Amino acid sequence: MVCLGNICRSPLAQGILESKIDPKKVDVDSAGTAAYHIGKPPDPRSIEIAKKNGIIIQNQKARQFHKNEFSRFSKIYVMDQSNYKKVIALAETNQEKEKVKLILKDQNEVPDPYYAGEDSFKHCFDLLDNACDRILKSLN
């Protein structure tokens, strides 16, 4: 799961998908394309909306996406076009590029809630929850 700073959207996506899968079968992680928040926990508003939905994400720590992720993961989900382009730029082969997908269908983006109000974090959670349900179905 990849967003810009790895403190709002991608930690939520990681937590949501982890709550739905068998951790012995699927490894889920998140990262940001920027190094703004490395080592910091998720945004308190992301932590709060996750907690309201029974998901614990406060122990996650922000990290930056690196090209070794292509060998580590079979799928890389990004939140928006900007981060998609940044991740694709790190890919060295077509096989690596094929692993990268926008998390929402039809080229839609998960809006960054960082500068928006509380409702935007709920909206973000709902979008990601639905997307993770779809990802879960694709794994079965």
N, C-alpha and C positions, 0 to 999 in steps of 0.2 A: 504494500500500500504506500503510495508516494504522493505527497503534496509539497508545498513550498518550504515551510519551516519545521514540519513534523511535530506540531503542537496542537493543531485543531482537528483537521479532517482525517489525516492518515492514522493518528492514534485511535480515533473513534472507529474507523474502518477495521483496524487491527483487532480492537477489543470486541467489536460486534461479531466479526467472523470467528474469532477464537471462541466466543460463547456458543457458536453453532456447530463447530466441528469437533472431531476426535483429535486431540493434540498428538496422539501417537501416530496418526496417519498424515496429518497436514501441518506444516510449519508455516506460521504466519508472522510477519514482521512489518515494520513500517520505517520510513525514512523521508527526509526532505531533500529537495534539490539544492537548497541553500544551507549555509552553515550558521544561520542566525542564532539558533537556540540549542546547539549541541550540548548534551548532558543535562538539559533542563526537563522537568516533567511537562506533561500536557497542560494546555491552557486550563485554568480553573473552571471555566465555563464548559469545556469539553468533559472534564472530570465529573462535573455536576450532572450534566445530561446523561452521561453514561451511568452514573450511580443511580439516578432516578429510574433507569431501565435495568437495574440489577447487574451492571457490568463494571468491573473494577479496572481502571486504566492508570491510576495515579502512580504506579510503580514503573511505568514506561519512561524511557529517557530518549530525548530527541537525538537523532544522528543524521548524518548526511549520506545520501545515496552514492554508492560507488559502483564502478563497472563490474566488480566481482559479483554483484548481485545477479548478473545474467547467468552465471554458472551455478549459483546457489538456489535460484528459484525457477520454476517452470512457467509461472505467470507473474507479471508485474502490472498491477493496476494503478493508474494515475487518476487524479481528481479533476484535472482540467487540461486544456490544450497547451497552455504555456509549459506546464511541467511535463507533459507528453513530449513536447519538442526537445526539452532539456534531457530527458531520459534517452530518447531515440538518438540524440547526438552522441551519446556515450557508447551506443551499440557499435560493435565492430563487424557484425555479420548480419545477413538477412534473418538467420535463425534467431538471433538475439532480438532483432526488431520485432519479429512476430510474437514474441512473448509479451510485448508491451501493449496494453489496452486501456482505453478510458473505462473507468469503473461503471459509468452509466451507459445505457444503450443509446443508440442513434446520435452519437457524438455530443451528447449533452454533458454538461459540466456540473460538478458539485461546487456551488458558490462558496467562496472563502468567507467564513463567518467572523473572522478576527476583528474587523472594524465595524461589524454590524451589532445589532442588539441581541438579547437573549433568545428571541423567537428564531433567529437565524441558526442558532445552534440546534434547536429542536428540529427545524427543517432539514438541516444537514444530517442529523441523526436519522431522521425518517428516510431520506434518500439513500443513505448508506445501509440502513437496515434492509430495505427492499433489494438493493444491489447485492448484499451479502446472501440473501435468500436465493437469488438467482445464481450466484457463484456456487453456493452449496448444492443446488440441484445439478449444476454442471459437473460436480465432483462425483456424484453418485451414478 
